[in-house]
Amino acid sequence: MDLHESGEMYLETILLLKTKNQYVRSIDIAHEMNFSKPSVSRAIKILREGNLITVDNKGYIDFTDEGLLRAEKVYNRHVNLTKFLVSIGVEAKQAEDDACRWEHIISEETYQCICDYLKKQS
């Protein structure tokens, strides 16, 4: 499934919520992202139809194997891009904000070069 930035943001948000709480529901996502419940419901439907998440009869959301891999990929990009930006002197909050946008558009080649750079710096 080809995801747009918003779909990736939903997956990342679900992943982060699942690290805080065992169970995640649409209302939790709506509160976290400050989105309306109908907007979240539409996104959840798309993610479910794309076989990236499942929703049980109590409304609890979980990842499929593919969905978890996609969510972790986006989150790892976010973490590594933030580290990179901080390492070159960007203030932490600004680095977080920029990484949040970059993680969706950066090429795989550029991202791998940044990861290689970070490994050399460690």
Backbone as a chain_set.jsonl record, in Angstrom:
{"seq": "MDLHESGEMYLETILLLKTKNQYVRSIDIAHEMNFSKPSVSRAIKILREGNLITVDNKGYIDFTDEGLLRAEKVYNRHVNLTKFLVSIGVEAKQAEDDACRWEHIISEETYQCICDYLKKQS", "coords": {"N": [[0.851, -1.189, 0.0], [0.624, 2.143, -0.916], [1.493, 4.769, 0.992], [0.553, 8.014, 2.04], [1.895, 11.028, 3.499], [0.18, 11.613, 5.684], [-0.919, 9.105, 6.343], [1.364, 7.766, 7.18], [1.937, 9.302, 9.408], [-0.212, 8.656, 11.068], [0.33, 5.911, 11.52], [2.769, 6.126, 12.894], [1.936, 7.556, 15.148], [0.144, 5.726, 16.316], [1.981, 3.726, 16.969], [3.591, 5.073, 18.878], [1.662, 5.622, 20.841], [1.022, 3.014, 21.568], [3.326, 2.291, 22.89], [3.073, 3.653, 25.224], [0.599, 2.89, 26.278], [-1.179, -0.151, 26.631], [-3.369, -0.618, 25.041], [-4.883, 0.883, 22.178], [-7.164, 3.181, 20.916], [-9.389, 4.7, 18.5], [-10.218, 7.176, 19.538], [-8.12, 7.836, 21.225], [-6.104, 8.356, 19.415], [-7.221, 10.544, 18.093], [-7.214, 12.446, 20.172], [-4.441, 12.623, 20.68], [-3.397, 13.549, 18.233], [-4.855, 15.759, 17.874], [-7.064, 15.818, 16.171], [-10.263, 15.559, 14.518], [-12.762, 13.165, 15.464], [-14.228, 11.98, 13.267], [-12.342, 12.393, 11.16], [-10.192, 10.808, 12.0], [-11.462, 8.341, 12.025], [-11.898, 7.921, 9.272], [-9.244, 7.704, 8.389], [-8.394, 5.451, 9.831], [-10.015, 3.521, 8.665], [-8.931, 3.448, 6.07], [-6.303, 2.586, 6.628], [-6.877, 0.099, 7.717], [-8.128, -1.185, 5.546], [-5.934, -1.302, 3.918], [-4.543, -3.311, 5.035], [-2.786, -2.737, 7.153], [-3.383, -2.289, 9.76], [-5.412, -3.715, 12.385], [-8.691, -3.809, 13.772], [-10.347, -4.586, 16.644], [-13.439, -6.021, 18.027], [-13.914, -4.433, 20.222], [-12.912, -2.045, 19.553], [-10.205, -1.716, 19.728], [-7.026, -1.038, 18.433], [-4.584, -2.623, 16.485], [-1.411, -3.548, 15.049], [-0.807, -5.027, 11.851], [1.674, -7.355, 10.696], [3.024, -6.135, 8.549], [2.151, -3.49, 8.888], [3.302, -2.814, 11.357], [6.021, -2.93, 10.693], [6.132, -0.814, 8.855], [5.398, 1.358, 10.497], [7.485, 1.347, 12.372], [9.624, 1.906, 10.692], [9.088, 4.554, 9.863], [9.159, 5.818, 12.363], [11.834, 5.279, 13.159], [13.204, 6.708, 11.214], [12.427, 9.275, 11.955], [13.624, 9.502, 14.518], [16.387, 9.178, 13.885], [16.801, 11.269, 12.039], [16.261, 13.454, 13.672], [18.358, 13.189, 15.538], [20.532, 13.607, 13.811], [20.104, 16.294, 12.976], [20.298, 17.645, 15.421], [22.951, 17.025, 15.973], [24.313, 18.626, 14.2], [23.9, 21.074, 15.19], [21.305, 22.144, 15.36], [18.64, 23.375, 17.299], [16.951, 21.398, 19.763], [14.036, 21.226, 19.804], [13.355, 22.423, 17.363], [14.708, 20.671, 15.673], [13.231, 18.326, 16.104], [10.733, 19.112, 15.029], [11.443, 19.642, 12.33], [12.444, 17.137, 11.55], [10.129, 15.65, 11.667], [8.779, 16.479, 9.414], [10.639, 15.949, 7.366], [10.972, 13.164, 7.458], [9.113, 11.968, 5.843], [9.61, 12.621, 3.226], [12.247, 12.405, 2.471], [14.802, 10.943, 0.473], [15.692, 7.466, 0.124], [18.398, 7.042, -0.332], [19.638, 9.442, 0.591], [18.828, 9.34, 3.258], [20.15, 6.989, 4.119], [22.806, 7.83, 3.886], [22.868, 9.779, 5.882], [22.433, 8.143, 8.12], [24.8, 6.621, 7.986], [26.646, 8.663, 8.44], [25.935, 9.348, 11.094], [26.653, 6.979, 12.401], [29.431, 7.046, 12.126], [30.002, 9.18, 13.753], [29.541, 8.239, 16.283]], "CA": [[0.0, 0.0, 0.0], [1.363, 3.396, -0.996], [0.978, 5.681, 2.017], [0.903, 9.427, 2.01], [2.437, 11.516, 4.767], [-0.793, 11.506, 6.767], [-1.001, 7.707, 6.74], [2.571, 7.476, 7.952], [1.798, 9.969, 10.71], [-1.126, 7.843, 11.865], [1.043, 4.719, 11.962], [3.748, 6.529, 13.909], [1.185, 7.916, 16.351], [-0.326, 4.48, 16.928], [3.158, 3.086, 17.565], [3.966, 5.8, 20.099], [0.614, 5.394, 21.844], [1.13, 1.632, 22.037], [4.44, 2.198, 23.838], [2.593, 4.238, 26.482], [-0.582, 2.149, 26.733], [-1.301, -1.449, 25.975], [-4.449, -0.562, 24.062], [-5.07, 2.156, 21.477], [-8.448, 3.316, 20.229], [-9.456, 5.883, 17.634], [-10.322, 8.396, 20.345], [-6.767, 8.135, 21.719], [-5.396, 8.964, 18.286], [-7.821, 11.868, 17.891], [-6.691, 13.331, 21.219], [-2.995, 12.795, 20.505], [-3.105, 14.316, 17.027], [-5.741, 16.922, 17.874], [-7.902, 15.693, 14.977], [-11.647, 15.185, 14.82], [-13.042, 11.723, 15.449], [-14.518, 11.529, 11.898], [-11.099, 12.344, 10.374], [-9.447, 9.629, 12.443], [-12.209, 7.164, 11.566], [-11.597, 7.735, 7.845], [-7.859, 7.226, 8.269], [-8.358, 4.085, 10.35], [-10.623, 2.677, 7.632], [-7.954, 3.3, 4.983], [-5.211, 1.747, 7.115], [-7.41, -1.257, 7.874], [-8.304, -1.725, 4.19], [-4.588, -1.533, 3.393], [-3.956, -4.404, 5.823], [-1.707, -2.244, 8.004], [-3.869, -2.392, 11.134], [-6.665, -4.415, 12.634], [-9.506, -3.21, 14.828], [-11.189, -5.664, 17.175], [-14.83, -5.644, 18.294], [-13.94, -3.416, 21.284], [-12.348, -0.825, 18.992], [-8.761, -1.646, 19.958], [-6.257, -1.048, 17.194], [-3.294, -3.297, 16.534], [-0.727, -3.584, 13.762], [-0.446, -6.25, 11.153], [3.143, -7.404, 10.618], [3.462, -5.089, 7.61], [1.889, -2.188, 9.497], [4.315, -2.576, 12.38], [7.274, -2.61, 9.999], [6.014, 0.543, 8.288], [5.4, 2.312, 11.605], [8.846, 1.392, 12.933], [10.479, 2.572, 9.705], [8.843, 5.999, 9.963], [9.65, 6.271, 13.666], [13.303, 5.264, 13.141], [13.627, 7.865, 10.415], [12.222, 10.461, 12.796], [14.658, 9.511, 15.558], [17.706, 9.404, 13.299], [16.875, 12.624, 11.471], [16.368, 14.375, 14.806], [19.741, 13.087, 16.031], [21.398, 14.256, 12.841], [19.934, 17.74, 13.031], [20.876, 18.107, 16.696], [24.413, 16.886, 15.883], [24.888, 19.731, 13.412], [23.672, 22.328, 15.889], [19.913, 22.599, 15.381], [18.012, 23.279, 18.618], [16.219, 20.133, 19.851], [12.623, 21.354, 19.411], [13.33, 22.667, 15.921], [15.134, 19.426, 15.041], [12.051, 17.442, 16.161], [9.734, 19.597, 14.071], [11.94, 19.44, 10.972], [12.516, 15.687, 11.299], [8.756, 15.192, 11.463], [8.434, 16.745, 8.012], [11.618, 15.303, 6.489], [10.885, 11.706, 7.475], [8.154, 11.511, 4.831], [9.975, 13.014, 1.864], [13.66, 12.193, 2.197], [15.079, 9.745, -0.324], [16.377, 6.385, 0.849], [19.845, 7.274, -0.462], [20.038, 10.501, 1.52], [18.626, 8.842, 4.62], [21.229, 6.054, 4.43], [24.025, 8.624, 4.078], [22.746, 10.391, 7.215], [22.662, 7.065, 9.092], [26.233, 6.332, 7.947], [27.297, 9.779, 9.114], [25.696, 9.21, 12.526], [27.469, 5.853, 12.894], [30.828, 7.51, 12.203], [30.098, 10.135, 14.847], [29.376, 7.55, 17.569]], "C": [[0.882, 1.232, 0.0], [0.74, 4.389, -0.023], [1.418, 7.108, 1.758], [1.418, 9.81, 3.387], [1.45, 11.329, 5.913], [-0.939, 10.069, 7.252], [0.196, 7.29, 7.575], [2.497, 8.101, 9.335], [0.857, 9.187, 11.625], [-0.423, 6.588, 12.384], [2.042, 5.045, 13.065], [3.047, 6.876, 15.228], [0.669, 6.675, 17.066], [0.832, 3.781, 17.628], [3.546, 3.763, 18.877], [2.933, 5.609, 21.204], [0.692, 3.982, 22.417], [2.31, 1.447, 22.993], [4.046, 2.753, 25.202], [1.483, 3.404, 27.108], [-0.642, 0.829, 25.994], [-2.318, -1.388, 24.839], [-4.561, 0.835, 23.471], [-6.411, 2.095, 20.759], [-8.413, 4.58, 19.38], [-9.498, 7.175, 18.432], [-8.97, 8.809, 20.915], [-5.953, 8.836, 20.642], [-5.91, 10.373, 18.04], [-7.283, 12.86, 18.915], [-5.215, 13.636, 21.003], [-2.665, 13.713, 19.332], [-3.921, 15.601, 16.941], [-6.56, 16.99, 16.576], [-9.31, 15.327, 15.412], [-11.794, 13.669, 14.735], [-13.4, 11.238, 14.043], [-13.267, 11.45, 11.01], [-10.293, 11.104, 10.717], [-10.149, 8.362, 11.955], [-11.944, 6.872, 10.086], [-10.197, 7.165, 7.652], [-7.731, 5.783, 8.738], [-8.943, 3.12, 9.321], [-9.632, 2.418, 6.497], [-6.807, 2.389, 5.409], [-5.652, 0.295, 7.275], [-7.586, -1.916, 6.496], [-6.965, -2.018, 3.524], [-3.845, -2.633, 4.129], [-2.741, -3.964, 6.637], [-2.081, -2.306, 9.478], [-5.091, -3.299, 11.173], [-7.391, -3.665, 13.747], [-10.432, -4.309, 15.34], [-12.583, -5.14, 17.528], [-14.977, -4.655, 19.446], [-13.356, -2.079, 20.804], [-10.856, -0.669, 19.215], [-8.008, -1.874, 18.653], [-4.942, -1.769, 17.429], [-2.706, -3.3, 15.129], [-0.768, -4.981, 13.159], [1.08, -6.268, 11.13], [3.667, -6.295, 9.705], [3.264, -3.697, 8.207], [2.918, -1.836, 10.548], [5.653, -2.224, 11.744], [7.254, -1.198, 9.439], [6.088, 1.602, 9.384], [6.803, 2.462, 12.189], [9.801, 2.097, 11.984], [10.32, 4.093, 9.8], [9.41, 6.537, 11.282], [11.185, 6.312, 13.699], [13.855, 6.405, 12.31], [13.527, 9.139, 11.253], [13.343, 10.592, 13.823], [16.02, 9.845, 14.97], [17.846, 10.782, 12.676], [16.972, 13.672, 12.578], [17.789, 14.374, 15.354], [20.704, 13.816, 15.102], [21.307, 15.772, 12.947], [20.509, 18.323, 14.32], [22.402, 18.064, 16.615], [25.064, 17.993, 15.074], [24.513, 21.094, 13.985], [22.259, 22.873, 15.908], [19.35, 22.389, 16.785], [17.04, 22.097, 18.628], [14.773, 20.226, 19.373], [12.494, 21.568, 17.907], [13.723, 21.409, 15.153], [13.978, 18.427, 15.0], [11.033, 17.826, 15.09], [10.172, 19.342, 12.624], [11.989, 17.961, 10.613], [11.139, 15.122, 11.002], [8.306, 15.417, 10.024], [9.355, 15.96, 7.063], [11.387, 13.807, 6.361], [9.994, 11.153, 6.368], [8.622, 11.759, 3.396], [11.423, 12.703, 1.496], [13.867, 10.905, 1.399], [15.799, 8.712, 0.536], [17.888, 6.585, 0.805], [20.334, 8.323, 0.535], [19.914, 10.039, 2.961], [19.753, 7.888, 5.014], [22.558, 6.786, 4.644], [24.019, 9.295, 5.453], [22.998, 9.337, 8.288], [24.131, 6.693, 9.15], [27.026, 7.414, 8.662], [27.145, 9.652, 10.638], [26.516, 8.071, 13.131], [28.925, 6.261, 13.047], [31.029, 8.453, 13.378], [30.046, 9.477, 16.22], [30.688, 7.046, 18.104]], "O": [[1.788, 1.352, 0.825], [-0.407, 4.801, -0.196], [2.537, 7.355, 1.307], [1.38, 9.01, 4.322], [1.847, 10.927, 7.006], [-1.069, 9.838, 8.453], [0.062, 6.554, 8.553], [2.939, 7.506, 10.318], [1.109, 9.073, 12.824], [-0.563, 6.239, 13.557], [2.145, 4.319, 14.054], [3.53, 6.517, 16.302], [0.75, 6.586, 18.292], [0.683, 3.299, 18.751], [3.799, 3.087, 19.875], [3.292, 5.451, 22.371], [0.456, 3.775, 23.607], [2.291, 0.537, 23.821], [4.62, 2.368, 26.221], [1.437, 3.234, 28.327], [-0.196, 0.725, 24.852], [-2.144, -2.03, 23.803], [-4.364, 1.836, 24.159], [-6.746, 1.114, 20.096], [-7.524, 5.419, 19.524], [-8.879, 8.165, 18.043], [-8.701, 10.0, 21.071], [-5.214, 9.781, 20.916], [-5.126, 11.293, 17.806], [-6.936, 13.988, 18.565], [-4.791, 14.784, 21.131], [-1.768, 14.551, 19.423], [-3.709, 16.426, 16.053], [-6.725, 18.052, 15.975], [-9.528, 14.848, 16.525], [-11.048, 12.991, 14.028], [-12.926, 10.175, 13.641], [-13.15, 10.535, 10.194], [-9.772, 10.429, 9.829], [-9.492, 7.417, 11.519], [-11.786, 5.715, 9.695], [-9.993, 6.255, 6.85], [-7.035, 4.984, 8.112], [-8.419, 2.023, 9.131], [-9.514, 1.289, 6.02], [-6.384, 1.521, 4.645], [-4.885, -0.627, 6.999], [-7.228, -3.079, 6.316], [-6.878, -2.89, 2.659], [-2.661, -2.864, 3.883], [-1.784, -4.721, 6.793], [-1.209, -2.369, 10.344], [-5.709, -3.602, 10.153], [-6.772, -2.975, 14.556], [-11.203, -4.891, 14.577], [-12.871, -3.957, 17.35], [-16.055, -4.091, 19.634], [-13.313, -1.106, 21.557], [-10.293, 0.388, 18.928], [-8.319, -2.781, 17.882], [-4.27, -1.555, 18.438], [-3.414, -3.081, 14.147], [-0.763, -5.983, 13.873], [1.711, -5.282, 11.511], [4.628, -5.604, 10.041], [4.118, -2.824, 8.046], [3.362, -0.691, 10.628], [6.343, -1.316, 12.209], [8.242, -0.469, 9.537], [6.759, 2.622, 9.224], [7.251, 3.574, 12.467], [10.698, 2.812, 12.43], [11.31, 4.825, 9.813], [10.059, 7.582, 11.308], [11.769, 7.269, 14.207], [14.869, 7.004, 12.669], [14.435, 9.971, 11.252], [13.936, 11.659, 13.977], [16.731, 10.701, 15.497], [18.906, 11.399, 12.776], [17.684, 14.666, 12.434], [18.361, 15.435, 15.607], [21.583, 14.551, 15.554], [22.33, 16.455, 13.002], [21.138, 19.382, 14.299], [23.076, 18.958, 17.127], [26.251, 18.268, 15.248], [24.763, 22.131, 13.371], [22.033, 23.967, 16.424], [19.564, 21.338, 17.39], [16.382, 21.824, 17.624], [14.331, 19.373, 18.603], [11.635, 20.973, 17.256], [13.145, 21.109, 14.108], [13.766, 17.759, 13.988], [10.539, 16.978, 14.346], [9.381, 18.885, 11.799], [11.621, 17.573, 9.505], [10.998, 14.217, 10.179], [7.534, 14.626, 9.481], [8.894, 15.38, 6.079], [11.581, 13.236, 5.288], [10.117, 9.985, 6.0], [8.085, 11.169, 2.458], [11.78, 12.737, 0.318], [13.186, 9.905, 1.628], [16.428, 9.045, 1.54], [18.58, 6.328, 1.791], [21.323, 8.111, 1.236], [20.785, 10.31, 3.787], [20.262, 7.971, 6.132], [23.348, 6.391, 5.501], [25.057, 9.368, 6.112], [23.7, 9.605, 9.263], [24.669, 6.47, 10.235], [27.965, 7.12, 9.403], [28.112, 9.828, 11.379], [27.015, 8.19, 14.25], [29.582, 5.859, 14.007], [32.123, 8.515, 13.94], [30.457, 10.078, 17.213], [30.727, 6.444, 19.177]]}, "num_chains": 1, "name": "protein.A"}
